[in-house]
Amino acid sequence: MADLNISSKNKRIIVLSGASNPAGRCVLYVMSRDQRTRDNHALLAAQTEALEHGLPLAVVFVLQPNVNQRAKEHYRFLLSGLREIEVELAKKNIPLLVLIGDPKQRLMGCVTHLQPRSLYFDMNPLIGPKRLQDYIARQANCAVHAVDTHNIVPVWIASPKQEVGARTLRPKLHRLLADYLVEPPELVDHPIKWPGPIMPLAKLGQKIDKLLADLPSNGQTNLQILHPSGETAAWSRMNDFITYKLRNYAVDRNDPSKDGLSGLSPYLHFGAVSSLRVILEAKIAAASKPELQAGYETLLEEMVIRKELSDNFCWYNENYRNLSGAPTWAQNSLKSHISDQRQHLYNLKELEAAKTHDEAWNASQREMILSGKMHGYMRMYWDKKVLEWSPSPEAAIERLIYLNDFYSIDGGDPNGYVGILWSVAGLHDRPWGERPIYGNVRSMVYSGLKRKFDIEAYIAHWAI
Ligand code: FAD
């Protein structure tokens, strides 16, 4: 990342291409990871430039459904969130253009047709979006930027390298938080009207609904995403969490038999609310209520340190989906146990259908395939057992990524890839006592669940 060109005016922005187009007719924000109108620094940066040059501003979203990797229900969640965004943007005189198809082709078509002066992306540390942004920066004859509005401290400011773990990133983030944990400006009514007609999403939505309906159903059809989508739902979930759950969050978050988590990961993943907003609101609440302080500290650890550590890893290490991304001690240790006898071996179909001998594991799998989310504590157990029951760590990682991304509404996220490598291959962890199959990677056992919480209640809750 030595050649990263961080904007001198705003450290949240990197300049991917400085080739400006002085004759440009508009400014575009390509919304992808941060699907919201409030607290969106990428949208705000695009509006600032449009205002400076008296240009219209539009938001572009490219949709390319892939039902082999994500359940159809995820696209419905995404689309209804977009419909709300379209309405909110329209109130500010900013149109939302939704394009369907190959992002490279559609975006280049858009650039050729609309001739923007400048284009803003929201930062995404994953390989696909990064390559897309680099491609557009090379091809388009306008300035191209990426803005980190997903992390409180921009990933390139938090650290210039891949961190060893939370213990090395934590002090860096704590030192920088005061500079970045600040209220963002508000999006203003855009004074320059968009000149041409726009295809409304409602019309396009029908086309997309049909497109999804026509696609073959891959896997489970009983998945029902319990979370309503969109910005309003995200804010309401955030407010409920701070009002009712933050008080006991430090303790209850590790108990899958209770409803003690924030439930915010679907919204954070799609960017319907920013972690910045959640932390700002929780901080205000905790300042006047000392009984919220412990919950607030725990939230900082999860939603800032752990979450931003995941982006740090994926930003600096392209091997986030395979064993090569794991620390060397863990790779060597797992390899030295490759021929250990596996007492149970399951194939992907058996795992997917929750047909193993372990009722706790089956319950967690059912929680995910029925509700689109698995309790965070069970996610660790769920992962580690798949390592035990797969022919190799590589096979375990591949299966876990498929299952997590396909069913979990917060899947396809740096948090998921890092969580899987943490569980299976010791990423951001230390060596533990040696055990069969796991080697020095930390293991988990059913009796541990039993000691920690009422596992029977959890199993009963997710029984068919
Ligand atoms: P809360 O406990 O209320 O957490 C609040 C927020 O803090 C989360 O939304 C998330 O942004 C952050 N957070 C909490 N725990 C972690 C963590 N361990 N690492 C990074 N950030 C964290 N998270 C995802 O967002 N998507 C995934 O696909 C995903 N897959 C995971 C797979 C495995 C194997 C493991 C061990 C963890 C995974 N996580 C994933 C991290 C964590 O389990 C979830 O973020 C959490 O369960 C989401 O539910 P919540 O928002 O109600 O949690």
Boltz pocket constraint, residues with backbone or C-beta under 6 A from the ligand:
constraints:
  - pocket:
      binder: B
      contacts: [[A, 253], [A, 260], [A, 261], [A, 262], [A, 263], [A, 264], [A, 265], [A, 266], [A, 268], [A, 269], [A, 299], [A, 302], [A, 303], [A, 304], [A, 306], [A, 307], [A, 308], [A, 310], [A, 374], [A, 375], [A, 376], [A, 377], [A, 379], [A, 380], [A, 383], [A, 404], [A, 408], [A, 410], [A, 411], [A, 412], [A, 413], [A, 415], [A, 416], [A, 417], [A, 419], [A, 420], [A, 422], [A, 423]]
      max_distance: 6.0
